[in-house]
């Protein structure tokens, strides 16, 4: 009997159907010489401190640091988990071979290895490694099972990550809580990835808070309905600009040169998980966690490939399959009509094989997220939106480049030089797929800055209207989930260029599959809150960061280096024991530094949940309108929301804002006064 272990029941059923295990048993399916069973994600976890020594259950300075040697694992304390584990253990005891059918990634490998260790597996183990749950992929995977030993390094990397998170989280959380919570038993959570991420948000909020805007002036002039800008940039003093305005007023503008440069613009890269989460946050305001759940559901419905990936490339052996995938998509009702119409044009031409798409050297565990060609599925409205994005990006990479002409006109008035630029799309190419999409704010602003130029002639001259435009410097923007994910991907460093971002991924903090959970954890613990799409640090989050004097705990760059080492472990280029040893040394230093801290800092901020509950109770008692702190009007964005007797409303309702939202009573009652 061959025992196959999947990561969840739905995946087990898909596998069982294809390999012929059709008889339902309690906790598994049987047939054709196979038993197919499942976990519920993690059945096992690392032992807690008190599992090593009962006295460690009580938090005390004297017990720190806690450095188990060796680390052990245990079953998660849950009756359902224990019941399913016993089924798996009994099946494995009678197996002639086990097939690890867990998710093909670091976490999936760790989940299955721990279960097999707890069950005391003795028989040979093979690994099913697939990137989609289509029938073709599963059959191909079972015909090419790999020895489990091929993935030992993947397991060691996952185990090192889990132990590293345990060491730092368990010790730092205990010592900071004991030292700085003021005896209120308010847990101050510290994490290897969580704390540097929080530090990035706090630093951005303070940068905005301390920002002092500086005025500047730009000199422009209008000639033939075209805006020309002074080439030497902005002025800090208006008198300097006014002097030039005085000199050029009434003098003709002369066109000195006209240059046109044509260039090709490539399609946006295929999606990895982070870029998909970023795009969904920008376009649909989906949280990172929401996007992960949606793309995971699409994977389990066989509509898209494995989602928890960090590459935007496909392997070379995928190239022959592209035309068949496109053929399936061309007749699929779940593919938007404005996308389907372009597929025949791509199929009638030779499908390009670009190094920006196909590159074996850029593939680790899996390739980029793409549609599978399975189209007879039912999707929810939100799943449809995510699926549509994946399909558009996939098709775009096999369409022609967008051809753009950039025209630059240089002109002068007296001795002062001016410039006008304009872009014209000569051939839209892949951009046709995105022509009907709503533009986000940044894209709208960029569009407004572009202008279509009339036909100019070198040497022409004529009157113009100079003007002085006063502006001021703007603070950086608050992080949204989209921009925070990008910052985590590049360890806090700004990188707009896709090629640079790809190169920096090795040193990003967290993994694509865990970053959404980190953001959700910070929200749940009250260290940050959402204001519309923006992420803002709470008072407790700021105080926690202020209390952490050790830069190692909150450094995105250092955490990025640890992530890089974990990737090296996965490739066999770094020793996992060395990584754990380094973290133990660091944890010891962290604990000692806190124990010897002579400051009397106390973080006694009320947890966010209690703050909100208290405010809510106060509002219910009050009959007067009250500002709901930190909430901007979702309609005009300029006012704030205030509460009346029966409604929420915008504080700018007298200025014409029509936002109203009843919370009790008659919807037709008057707006807040």
C-alpha positions, 0 to 999 in steps of 0.5 A: 500500500502506498500512502499519499499525504496532502496538505488539506482535504480538498487537495487530497480529493483531487489527487485521489480522483486521478490515481483511483482512490475512490473509496471514502474512509474515515480520514482518508480515501482508498483504492487502486493500491493507494491511501490518500490522507491529509493534514489541516496545514500544521498538525505539529509545532515546535515545543513551548518552553514549559515542554522542556522544563515545567518551571519555564511556564512562568515568565521570569528574568532568571529563566532567560535566555531559553535556548533548547538543545536540541529543539523538539516538536509536538502535536498541536493541542486540538482533538481534531488534529490528534484524531487525524494524526492518529489516522495518518500514523496508522496508515504510515505504520502499514505503508510500503511507501509514502508520497509527500504530496504537501504544497511544493514549497518550504512551508509545505515541506516542513509540515509534512516532515514534522508529521512523518517524524512524529509518526516514526516513519520507517518506509521509503518516502517520495516527493510529489512536486507540482505547480498546478492541480490540473489532471495533467500536472498530477499525472505527470508528477506521479510519473516523475516522483522524486526521492525525498532526500532531494528536498532535504535542504528545503526542509533545513531552511524551513526548520531554521526559519521556524527555530529562528523565529521561535528563539527571537520571538520567545526570548525577546517577547518575554524579556521586553514584557517583563521589563517594560510592561509596568506589571500590567501583563500586557504582552509586548510582542517582538518578532524577527520580521514583525518588528523591523516591519513595524519600525518601517511604518513608525519611521514613515509616520514620524517622517511625515509628522516632522516634515516641514514643507518648503515653498518653491516656484516654477517658471513656465510659459505657454506658447501655442497652447503648449506648456514650456518649462524653464530648464534650470528647474525650480526657484527657492526665492520668488524674486529670482524668478520674477526677475526672469519673468520681467526680462522675458515678458514681451520678448518672442519665444524661438524654437531652437530644436525638435527631437523625436525618439522612438522606443519600445515599452515591454509588457509588465512582468508576470506575477509573483505573489508580492506583485499580485498583492501590490496590484490588487491593493492598488486596483481593488483595495484588497488586503495582502491577506485577502489576495493570498486567499483568493489566489490560493482558491484559484489554485485549488480550483485549478484555474491558476498555478501555485501562488506562493512564489517569488519569481516572475519567470517561466522555465524554458520547458513551459514555452511549448505549452503556451499556445495550448493554454492560450487556445483554452483561454480563447473560448473560455467564458471566464475570460473577459471578452476584451481579452479573448478578442486578442488571443487569436492574433497572438496564436496566428503569429509566432509566440515570442520567447523572450528572456524577460519571460523564460529564464531557467536561472531565475526559477527556484521552487516554482515559476510565475503565477499564470492561468492553467488553461482549466476554464470550466470553473465557477468563480466568485466576483473577487476571484474573477477580478484576480483571475482577470489580472493574471490572464491579462498579464499572461497574454500581454507578455506574448503581444507586441511591445508598445511603441512610443514616440517622445518628442522634445522641443527646446526653445529660448526667450532672450538668454533663457532656455525652455523645454516642452516634452510630449509622448505619443503612442504609435502602436499600443501593442500590449497596452490594448489589454489595459486600455479600459482599466480604471487608472489609480491615482499615481497613473492619473497624475502621470497622465496629466503631466503628459501632453500631445504637442502640435507640429513645431518648426525649427526657427519659428518664433512668436509671443508667449505668456510666462507664468510663475507657479508656486508649489511646496515640497510634499512629505512622503506618503504613508505606507499602503499595503502595496507600498509596504509589501514592496518595501519588505521585498527590498528590505526597506529600500526604494526600488521602482525599477523591476529589474533592480527589485528582482535583484534585491529579492534575495535580501527582502524581509519575510517570504512572499507567503508570510508577509500578508500574515505579518501585516495582519499580526501588526493590525491584530496586536494594535501596533498599527491601524488602517486609515482608508488604504494607509497603514498608520502606527498606533501610540503603542506601536510607536512606544514599543519601537522607542523602547527597543534600543537594540538596532538588530531587532528593528533593522530591515537590512539586518533581517534581510541578511538573515533572509538571504542566509535562509535562501543560501541554506536552501541552496546548500551554500550555508550551514543551518547549524551556523545560522541557529548558532548566530541567532542564539548568540544574538538572542543572548546579547538582546536579553542581556542588554535589556536586563542591564538597561537602567532606564525606567521606560514603561509601555502602558498604553491601553491595547487598541481593542480596549481603546476603540471599545472605550471610545465607542461606549463614550460616543453612545453616551454622548448626544453631541457630534464627536470626531471619530479620530483619524477617519477621513471622509471616503467621498471627498477626502477633505473632511473628517467623519463626525457622528450625530444622533442617528448618522455618520456624516462628513464635517464638510456637509455645509460645503456640499459633501453628500456623504451620509451613513446611518447607524441607527434610527431613521435614515432620513433624519438630518445630517450632523449639526 
